[in-house]
Amino acid sequence: MENGGDQEEPKIELFVKAASDGTSLGDCVFCQRIFMILCLKKIKFSVTTVDMTKKHLFKALPSLGTKIPFLMIDGEEPITDVTEMANYLEKRLAPPMYPKLEPNNPEAAMAGTEIFQKFSKFIKNSSQADEERLQRALYISLVQLNEFLIRRLPDEIDDDTDENSPSERKFLDGDQLTHPDCNLLPKLHHVRVATKALKGFEIPQDLTGLWRYLNSAYETEEFKKTLYPDEEVTKTWQKHMGKVKTTVLRRV
């Protein structure tokens, strides 16, 4: 992950959620977002997994609470807000020494922003009366993302291009991963894995733009390196589903 410059690189330490074995990489979408950003910045950094069942590990840094991920740079005060981490890294690790990750098209930053919320409501639902409605809401949000991905962006259109022909770009902003992808792709991975395993719902194959997007991500080094086993995703959402069912039973 060398940048090739003469300037001394900052010392960056990323702390992320550990998997159920307590040591390997866990399935936190926010951790993966920052992990991907650091990989894309092509800089040296260390990653430490934290076993979230051992709360005493946080006592050495009481200002953290129990927040994961957190980021330490050059021994400064840890950064615990994910958006703040992303913004800080973009400003600190800026061109020309490091790649720019901000999208050129503002629309890319807004695409798919409702999906994880819709997914969370659907996957946690234990009421049969609400199941179809919540599944439909998730489906509509996926269709909207698909429509964005097959629609050509302004910089994909020139005098020789039919603007109504479908886009073939790999990612939200073009053929390179940017900040919005680091935010959305980990969440889409959870949607793909958990809804199929726990609800029997699969992302429809006719959403070709969305599947092109996901498959393009699975082929990149940055996404593969920061990914975790599907089983970890399933275990996490099974726990969430169990908590919801317990709460409903207690109310009754």
Secondary structure by P-SEA (a helix, b strand, c coil): ccccccccccbbbbbbbbccccccccccaaaaaaaaaaaaacccbbbbbbccccccccccccccccccbbbbcccccccccaaaaaaaaaaaaccccccccccccccccccccaaaaaaaaaaacccccaaaaaaaaaaaaaaaaaaaaaccccccccccccccccccccccccccccaaaaacaaaaaaaaccccccccccccccaaaaaaaaaaaaacaaaaaacccaaaaaaaaaaaaaaaaaaaaaac
